[in-house]
């Protein structure tokens, strides 16, 4: 990165689907390496990076519940899927020479460290990339909510929402409405009132209450993380009020 990063400490929320590439299921090794390379570039520029990865490429709790599995059990299964993705991403980062730790909200000491807020912050201060696995450790809460919670706990300057399909937030579903328009900036309240697909309402409310800005962009477009961190207008910016947006 040739310019000074815009944010010092960030929480990157990756959807599980962002690791699939063109596959219908699981993890694509080339896509995994590409994601790790962008995270490595950010970390080496001086940005402190923490990550929450979804598990939708392996198992999605809500989907499992709709197929007859008890909702709490399905959500725990989804948490385990996020651990698998987190360990895979950790391995990819380490192969690129990036120091990384996985901290899980569900204890599994043979695989990763337990989530302890002070330990996570200490790892980040030492320049390590930290991956938060297993969501919040509780059913009925999405990885979006886990990302918002962890971002606030570590004092992140902003949250980066990396999507697989979309390059930001649209005023309608692009898959069903050919006239859907990209919204470049908006407030948290606008997103909630209009029911737009930024993240789930619990996570969005948490960000709004704590004035945490959200940058929504496509992970499928190379170099987008660097561009966002350098302050380029990429995708959609969700912030608390008009004054904050005017400062961007």
Secondary structure, DSSP 8 states (H G I E B T S, - for coil): --S--S-SEEEEEE-GGGGTTT-SSS--HHHHHHHHHHHHHHHHTT-EEEEEE--TTT--HHHHHHTTS-HHHHHHHHHHHHHHHHHHHHHHHHHTT--EEEEESS--TTTSEE--HHHHHHHHHTT-EEEEESTTSSTT--HHHHHHHHHHHHT-SEEEEEESS-SSEESS-TTT-TT--EE-EEEHHHHHHHT-SSS-HHHHHHHHHTT-EEEEEETTSTTHHHHHHTT---SEEEESSHHHHHH-
